[in-house]
Amino acid sequence: MTRTALVTGGASGIGLATVRRLLDDGWTVVAADRDPVALAGLPVDDRIVAAEVDVTDERQVEDVVARADQLGTGLGAVVTCAGLARNAPALDVDVADLRMTIEVNLVGTFLACRAAARRMLDRGHGGSLVTISSVSGLRGGAHRAAYAASKGAVLALTRVLAVELGPAGIRVNRVAPGATETPAIAAAQPPHVRRVVIDAIPLARYAQPSETAAVIAFLAGPESAFVTGQTWGVDGGQMAGPGWRMPEEGR
Ligand SMILES: NC(=O)c1ccc[n+]([C@@H]2O[C@H](COP(=O)([O-])OP(=O)(O)OC[C@H]3O[C@@H](n4cnc5c(N)ncnc54)[C@H](O)[C@@H]3O)[C@@H](O)[C@H]2O)c1
């Protein structure tokens, strides 16, 4: 019998890489995503379950968490990769975009963590929650008002959950990726933006999703048994430097 992990946003980018990595590490994995086309492209494996879920829908999240908890030895980890960015200069932010960003990145993370923690508490076996934030949640960056606010809130939420759930053996950590080669980034960043970003990264390149997934898998699994309430940057050293000053980026 294997442990089960739930990965939201598991059909693309960092989430998909995490699904693959957790599978390699011996987990049964439920990949929850709202994109049915991307879900259909998941690797075929009897330890992967694809679930069409919108993380902003409380009932859908509770149902998929319950489903994951019925597999193997029950739910051992949740990784909240589902997220989106709508970038614009702060004074131009569309309030509907702001609300949607908060709803997916913060409320979606909260719903998955809460539903999972309740199950883990019932079983009494502890567990691990890994939230996905961003370097944008750690410092200001032009055109990131909605996104940075949502990701900064994930930092605060992660710390609170770590304090409240620690006594029950449930660890809660946050991964803060920097620029990572995923479909979302490829679609959003034209070449001149990429050059500015790379100049601000000491390792002088974007991360591969598998590199971020390796840190996520470490935090999800037993090797990190005494780690909780932490933020783990996977940013090529970006947070050690002064950051970038973005020219025209668009939305
Ligand atoms: N790629 C980067 O450079 C980067 C940097 C920092 C942080 N992040 C964060 O990492 C996470 C993953 O990003 P990515 O680049 O892999 O993006 P991605 O677009 O490749 O994957 C995100 C997935 O989330 C899903 N999703 C979006 N809204 C959803 C919802 N309401 N319900 C269920 N699923 C939903 C999408 O369908 C998609 O499959 C996000 O939280 C993002 O903010 C990414």
Ligand as a Chemical Component Dictionary entry (heavy atoms), coordinates in Angstrom:
data_LIG
# 
_chem_comp.id                   LIG 
_chem_comp.type                 NON-POLYMER 
_chem_comp.pdbx_formal_charge   0 
_chem_comp.three_letter_code    LIG 
# 
loop_
_chem_comp_atom.comp_id 
_chem_comp_atom.atom_id 
_chem_comp_atom.alt_atom_id 
_chem_comp_atom.type_symbol 
_chem_comp_atom.charge 
_chem_comp_atom.model_Cartn_x 
_chem_comp_atom.model_Cartn_y 
_chem_comp_atom.model_Cartn_z 
_chem_comp_atom.pdbx_ordinal 
LIG N1  N1  N 0  6.402  29.348 -13.712 1  
LIG C1  C1  C 0  6.957  30.248 -12.907 2  
LIG O1  O1  O 0  7.907  30.942 -13.284 3  
LIG C2  C2  C 0  6.447  30.423 -11.514 4  
LIG C3  C3  C 0  7.168  31.253 -10.658 5  
LIG C4  C4  C 0  6.728  31.425 -9.353  6  
LIG C5  C5  C 0  5.585  30.772 -8.922  7  
LIG N2  N2  N 1  4.889  29.983 -9.776  8  
LIG C6  C6  C 0  3.675  29.348 -9.267  9  
LIG O2  O2  O 0  3.727  27.952 -9.472  10 
LIG C7  C7  C 0  2.402  27.453 -9.648  11 
LIG C8  C8  C 0  2.347  26.650 -10.933 12 
LIG O3  O3  O 0  2.648  27.531 -12.002 13 
LIG P1  P1  P 0  3.047  27.017 -13.454 14 
LIG O4  O4  O 0  3.998  27.991 -14.012 15 
LIG O5  O5  O -1 3.381  25.582 -13.400 16 
LIG O6  O6  O 0  1.656  27.280 -14.219 17 
LIG P2  P2  P 0  0.822  26.420 -15.284 18 
LIG O7  O7  O 0  -0.150 27.362 -15.890 19 
LIG O8  O8  O 0  1.740  25.627 -16.179 20 
LIG O9  O9  O 0  0.043  25.398 -14.342 21 
LIG C9  C9  C 0  -0.963 25.861 -13.481 22 
LIG C10 C10 C 0  -2.084 24.856 -13.491 23 
LIG O10 O10 O 0  -3.070 25.316 -12.563 24 
LIG C11 C11 C 0  -4.325 25.038 -13.120 25 
LIG N3  N3  N 0  -5.344 25.909 -12.536 26 
LIG C12 C12 C 0  -5.463 27.254 -12.664 27 
LIG N4  N4  N 0  -6.542 27.668 -12.017 28 
LIG C13 C13 C 0  -7.125 26.570 -11.473 29 
LIG C14 C14 C 0  -8.293 26.350 -10.701 30 
LIG N5  N5  N 0  -9.124 27.369 -10.359 31 
LIG N6  N6  N 0  -8.580 25.095 -10.303 32 
LIG C15 C15 C 0  -7.777 24.052 -10.651 33 
LIG N7  N7  N 0  -6.678 24.202 -11.404 34 
LIG C16 C16 C 0  -6.360 25.445 -11.808 35 
LIG C17 C17 C 0  -4.150 25.278 -14.616 36 
LIG O11 O11 O 0  -5.178 24.635 -15.378 37 
LIG C18 C18 C 0  -2.765 24.716 -14.854 38 
LIG O12 O12 O 0  -2.827 23.350 -15.249 39 
LIG C19 C19 C 0  1.474  28.663 -9.650  40 
LIG O13 O13 O 0  0.924  28.829 -8.369  41 
LIG C20 C20 C 0  2.409  29.806 -9.971  42 
LIG O14 O14 O 0  1.953  31.031 -9.444  43 
LIG C21 C21 C 0  5.294  29.785 -11.064 44 
# 
loop_
_chem_comp_bond.comp_id 
_chem_comp_bond.atom_id_1 
_chem_comp_bond.atom_id_2 
_chem_comp_bond.value_order 
_chem_comp_bond.pdbx_ordinal 
LIG N1  C1  SING 1  
LIG C1  O1  DOUB 2  
LIG C1  C2  SING 3  
LIG C2  C3  SING 4  
LIG C2  C21 DOUB 5  
LIG C3  C4  DOUB 6  
LIG C4  C5  SING 7  
LIG C5  N2  DOUB 8  
LIG N2  C6  SING 9  
LIG N2  C21 SING 10 
LIG C6  O2  SING 11 
LIG C6  C20 SING 12 
LIG O2  C7  SING 13 
LIG C7  C8  SING 14 
LIG C7  C19 SING 15 
LIG C8  O3  SING 16 
LIG O3  P1  SING 17 
LIG P1  O4  DOUB 18 
LIG P1  O5  SING 19 
LIG P1  O6  SING 20 
LIG O6  P2  SING 21 
LIG P2  O7  DOUB 22 
LIG P2  O8  SING 23 
LIG P2  O9  SING 24 
LIG O9  C9  SING 25 
LIG C9  C10 SING 26 
LIG C10 O10 SING 27 
LIG C10 C18 SING 28 
LIG O10 C11 SING 29 
LIG C11 N3  SING 30 
LIG C11 C17 SING 31 
LIG N3  C12 SING 32 
LIG N3  C16 SING 33 
LIG C12 N4  DOUB 34 
LIG N4  C13 SING 35 
LIG C13 C14 SING 36 
LIG C13 C16 DOUB 37 
LIG C14 N5  SING 38 
LIG C14 N6  DOUB 39 
LIG N6  C15 SING 40 
LIG C15 N7  DOUB 41 
LIG N7  C16 SING 42 
LIG C17 O11 SING 43 
LIG C17 C18 SING 44 
LIG C18 O12 SING 45 
LIG C19 O13 SING 46 
LIG C19 C20 SING 47 
LIG C20 O14 SING 48 
# 
